[in-house]
């Protein structure tokens, strides 16, 4: 059994490593081609059908790149396809979600205080929601393919906000934001698999058959690629959010997630404008800062509690002497120490999560800030509230921390 648990831990690590590597490859190539596309210049010697060109230098060499809006007159002998970065990112991401959130549903996916649903039901909702996301998004794009693309993005934003609220009403906070990221990433990868690549294959087939390709295929692929460009940064934020309880454990987590999409748009707009040499819209910096400050405020707004962070080095004695410490120590030992112990009592745990041991009053004092953040300011711990920590107990933790840091 021990070897099985060790294998599972390393399998999760390997999948996470693979997912990060493939995501870097996909996002890197996406950012590169967006910058290249927006930076193309006209030249007097461009061949027929060419839209623009760009000279670049990298690694000691010069590159001369030309873009054809539809296709060149003849099929080139060598053609590089960019697709496996996207496919590998989605497949590794789904596998990682299955290992962490499906096999560990009791810890990370299901929160009975949000929705008391069996594990199989939660997994079914998860998978069905990803499929629904692609169907809804693809329908919007087909209906508005010739419309103002801003309207398409607004319609997509409405869908994303609705899904953020849905996920927060079904899953734990940690799983809600992670699933919204997976929902968006599924749309992005499906764009490549179902739209961009098939359209490019049609163009290639026409060239090989000596036919003139229809420009509509390039137009549709360009629309989807642009959407992927603006969705990339929010997906990264949502995928990282499960490590930061201030992002996912607030009751306003769905609003936070919604605002992240707006922040992603403002950031990408600045970069896209720079790449297109269309000036620097500095207002985007201010808008991004305002949105981020609002997100930070929302993360603790339900508590109506403004707490200046305290320097905790050598402060364990002060926390142990603060009013309420005995009560908090009993709460932590009763609600947390079955997992956070030298020898965890929870079935399947071989060591304390992240090495944090909370099985003595002294340990509680040493980890005051983590306890305050994870179980007082947010409800990140216990995961899915498995030990049924009461709100009065969380309030006691906040009061104790405030007494120790303001006294």
N, C-alpha and C positions, 0 to 999 in steps of 0.2 A: 504493500500500500504506500509506503514511504517513497519508493522509486516511482510509483505512478504520479504522486503529487509533484515530485521533483521534475518529472518529464513534462507534466502539465504547465508548470511554472516556466520552464525553458521553452516550451512550445509557444506560450503566450509572448515571451520575450522575442523569439525568432520572428513571429508574425508581426509584431510591432516594429521590429527592425526592418523587415521587408516592406512593410507598409510605408514607413518613413522614407526609405530609399526610393521606392517607386513614385511616391508623391512628389519628392524633390525633382525627379526626372520629368514628371508630367507638368508640374507647375513651372519648372524652369523652361521647358520647351514652349509652353503656352505664353509665358511672359516674353520670351525672346521673339516669337513670331508676331505678337501684338506690337511690340516695339518696332520690329522690322517693317511691318505692314504700314504703320502710321508714319514711319520715317522715310518712306520711298520718295525719290525725287524724279522729276521729268528730265529727260536728256534728249538732245536732238538726234542722236543716233540709235534710239530705241527701235527694235524690230517691230513689225506689224503685230498688233495684239498685245504688246507689252504695256503695262500700266505705269511702271516706274522701276527705278533701280537704286541700289545702295552699295557703297563701298565700305567695307569694314576691315579692321585689323585685329588679329587675335593670335596669340601664341607664336609670334614672329612671322606670320604670313598675312597676305592680303586676300580678301574675298570679294568677288564681284557678283552681286545677286540681282536678278531681275524677276519681276512678278508679272504673270499673265492673268488678266482678269478672268478669262474663260479657260484657255489652254493654248499652248504653242501650236504652230502649224503642223508639226509632226511629233509623234511620240518619241521622247528621249529614250536612249538605250538604258540609262540607269535612273531609277526613280526611287527615292527614299520615302517610305510611308511612316507617319507618326501616329501610331495607334496603340501599341502595346504598353506604352507608359500609362495611358488611361485605363486600359483593361486590367493591367496588373495592380494598379492602385485600388480600383474598386474591388477586385476579387480578394486581395489581401486584407482590405478594410472590412469586408463582409465576414471573412473568416475570423478576423480578430474580434469583431463584434459578437460573433457566435460563441467564441471561446470565453470571452469575458462576460457578456451580458445575457446570453442564452444559457450557457452552462452554469453561470454564476448569478442566475436571475434572482435568487433569494436575497443576495447581497446588493445587487446593483440595478436590477430592472424593476422589480415589483416593490411598491411601497403601499402596504395595506391602508395607510392613512390617506392616500391619494385615491387609489382604486384597488379594492380587494379582488384581484383576478388571479386565477390559477396560472402557473408558469406557462403551460401550453397555450393558454389564451393570450397571454402577454406576447409570446413569441409570434403567434399568428397575427396579432395586431401590428407588430413590428414589420413583419414581412409584407403584409397587405398594404401598409401605409407607404412603403417604398414603391410598390407597383402603382398605387394610386397617384403618387407624386408625378411619375413619368406620364401617365395617361392625362392628368389634369394639365400639366405644363405643355405637353405636345398638342393638346387640343387648343389651348390658348394661342400657341404659335401658328397653327394652321388657320385659325379663324382670323387672326390679325397679321397674316404674313405680309400683306400689302399696306398695312396701316402704319401710322407713326409708331416707331419702335419704342418711344417713351411710354406710350399707352400699354404696350406689351409688358414692359418692365414694371409698370404700376400694377397691372393685373397679377403678375407673378409675385410681387411684394405682398399683395392682399392674400394670396394663397399661402405664402410663407408665414405671415402673421397668424393666419387661421391654424396652420399646422403647429406653430409654436405653442399656441394656447391648447390645442388638442393634446399634444405630447405632454405638456405640463399637467393636464387633467387626467392622464392615464398612467404615466410612469413616474419613477422617482426623479427628482430634479437633475441628478447626474445623468440619468438615461435620457431625459427629455431633451436636453441640449445636444447630447451626442447623437440622438436620433434625428434631430433637425439637421445636423451636419450631414448625416448619412443620407437623409432625404434629398438634400441639395446636391450632394456628390453623385447620387444616383441619376439625377437629372443631367448633370454634367457629363458623366460617362456614357449615359444612354444617348446623349446628343452625338457623341463620337461614333458609337456603335450603330445606331439606327438611322442617323441622318447624314452626318458629315462624311463618313467613309463610304456608304452606298452612293451618295451623290458624286463623290470623286471617282468611284468605279464606273459610273455611267459615263462620265466625261472621258475616262481612259478608254472605255470600250468604243465610244464614238470615234476617238482619234485612231484607234487600231483598225476600225472599219472604214476609215476615210470619210467619216461624216463630220459636219461642223457641230460641235457640242452646243447644247441649249444653255444660255447664260443663267437661266432660272436656278439651275442646280448650284451654281456658285453663290448666287444671292442668298439662297436658303441656308447653305452651309455657313456663310459669313454671319448671318443673323445668329445662329446657334453658337458660333465661336465667340461672338461679342458677348452673349449672355454668360458663357463660361468665364470670360475675362472678369466680369463684374461680380461673379459669385465666388471666385477663388478665395479671396481674403476672408469673407465671413465663414467659409467652410473650415479654414485653418483655425480661426478663433474658436469655433464650436467644437472642433476635435480636441483642442487643448483645454477646453473649459472644464473637463471632468477632473482636472488636477487642482482646480481653484474654486473652493466652495462659495466664495463671495459672488461668483458668476452663476452657479447653478442652484444654490440652496436657498435663494431668496424666493419669497412667494411671488415676486415680480420677475422671475427668471424668463418668462415668455416675452415680457416687454423688453428686457435686456437683450434677448436674442434677436428680437425684431429690430432694435436700434443698431445692432451690429451690422445688419445688412445695409442700413443707410450709411454707416461709417465706412463700410467697404466700398460703397459707390463714390463717396467723396474722395477717398484715398486714390482709387483707381482713376478717377476723373483727372486728378492732378497729374499722375504719371502719364496717362494717355495724352493729355494736352502737351506735356513736355516732349513726348516721343513725336508728336505731330508738328512740333515747332510752332504751336499755336499760342505761345505765351505761357505764363505761369499764373493760373487762377488761385492766388494766395488765399482767397476766401475759404477754400476747401480746408486749409489748415485750421482756421478758426472754427469752421463747422464741425470738423472732426474732434477738436478739443472739447467743444461744447457737448457733443454727443457722448464722449467718453466720460466727462464729468457727471453727466446725467446718469450714465450707467453706474458709476461708482456710488452716487447718491441712492439710486434705486436698490443697490445691493444690501443696504442696511436701513432703508427708509421704514420698513414695517416695524422696526424695533424702537424708532424715535429715540435712538441712543447714539449720541456723538461721543466717541471715546478717542482721546489722543493716544497714539501708540506709545507704549512705555519701553524704556530700555531695560531689558530683563536680565542682563548679565549680572550674576551674583545676587539676584533679587529673590531667590527661592525662599529665604527666611522671611522676607517681607510678606510674601504671599501666604506662607504658612501661618503667619501671625495675624493676618487680616481677618476682619469679622466675616463669619460665614464659612471659613475654611473647613471646619469640621463637617458641616453639612455637605459642602461640595465634595469633600473627600469621600464621604459615604455614598454620594450619588455616583461618582466616577467608579468607585470600587464595585458598586452594585450594577451599574449599567454598561461599563466599558471593559472591566478587567477580565471578563471571560475570553476576550480576544487579545487584549493588550496585556499579556502576561508572559512571563518567561516560558511557561508551558501552557499555551492557550487551551481553554476547555471547549472551544467551539470545534465541532467535528470538521475535519478537513484542513484546519490551520495547524501548520507545524511550527510557526514562529509568529511573533507579534507583527501586525501590519506595519510596514515601514520601520520596524525595529523599535517602536514606541511601546515601552512597558509602563503600565499604570496600575500596578498591583500593591503599591504602598502609598501612604500619605506624602512621604518625601518625594516620590515620583510625580504625584499630582502637582505639588508645588513647583517642581522643576519644569513641568510642561504646562504651566498656567496659560501662556499665550495660545498654544495650540488648542487646549481645551476650550478656552474662551471663543476662539475663532470657529472651531469645528462643531461645537455643541451649544455654544451660547449665542454668538452673533448669527450663526447659520444653523441649519439642522442637517448638515452633512453627515454628522456622526450622532448616534450609531447608524450605519448604512441601512437605509430603508426603515430606520427606527425599530430594528429587530428586538431590542431590549425594552421598547416602549417607554422611552424617556418622556416625562411629562413636561408641559410648557412651564409649569411652576418650577421644575428643576432647572430648566434652561435659564429662567429668570434669576434663580439663585446663583447660578454660575456667573451671570452678567453682573449681579450686584456685588458678588465677592471680588471679581476682577476690578470693578470700579472702586471698591473700597481700598484695594491694595495699591492702585495706581494714582488715586486722587488724594489719598491720605497723607 
